[in-house]
């Protein structure tokens, strides 16, 4: 990495369901055609659903699955960043898990290790204004600190909000010190490209980052999870910070019934459900927040389906696994 220019870099953070991946997809769709962007994706679970969605958008994508990317002395994060910087991108975006704390990520990017290679710009935090009426979010220390450390705070999904939601958001953000560089309101994660070039301000978090999620010792270095020959599916679990995740890989020849899977996802009462799956209609990405399902068709082939569920309660994973298996047939 000698003789490199410093790469403009942004952290795009936000709690579960705020719309981080959708926002990055929107940015990628509008980036300058002559630029090459790199993305480091960090997911709480172990199956890499977001990375699979972004991978087909023309960006260079690396994943850090299974918890906070800055844990294990920063090894997973360092490995991923080094691999991306070696590709000499024009811009680097980091998407931490929705349960992640950005403080240590900022510290790592501004450390002696990376300061000569990375030009850290504004941290952008997305929020769903409806979350400000729910103590599950407002009393969560990571939620609070994601906002505290943001230079740009964006209320996403405003088309789904009532006036009270917007007022609660504005009241909360107005109390933040130092003041935010930009306070935005958008639909469908439509971030302004110009926000990426906003300069960073030193900000303090109210809480310390705790490395207490399960499986820290297994988080590095960026493992692969391909199924063994003849294996139909594999299950991966993770837990920490009061949340539990369960994810599945299904073999590429396992075809899901689209309608039945849509119905199942609509009826799972969990904080977050996301999936990239092969169906009889083709490959689709499913995104579920508050039991509202959105679907996007993807141009993927020969792909292992990935399904992940996150909740603050330990759900009956075995029962859900049986239902999922019942919705598949073998591709002819």
Helices and strands as residue ranges (DSSP letters): E 7-14, H 20-30, E 37-42, H 49-54, G 55-57, E 60-64, H 75-85, E 91-95, H 102-109, E 118-120, E 124-128, G 129-133, H 135-138, H 141-148, E 152-156, G 158-160, H 163-174, E 182-185, G 193-197, G 216-218, E 233-240, E 243-250, E 254-256, H 258-267, E 272-279, E 282-289, E 292-298, E 305-311, H 317-326, E 328-330
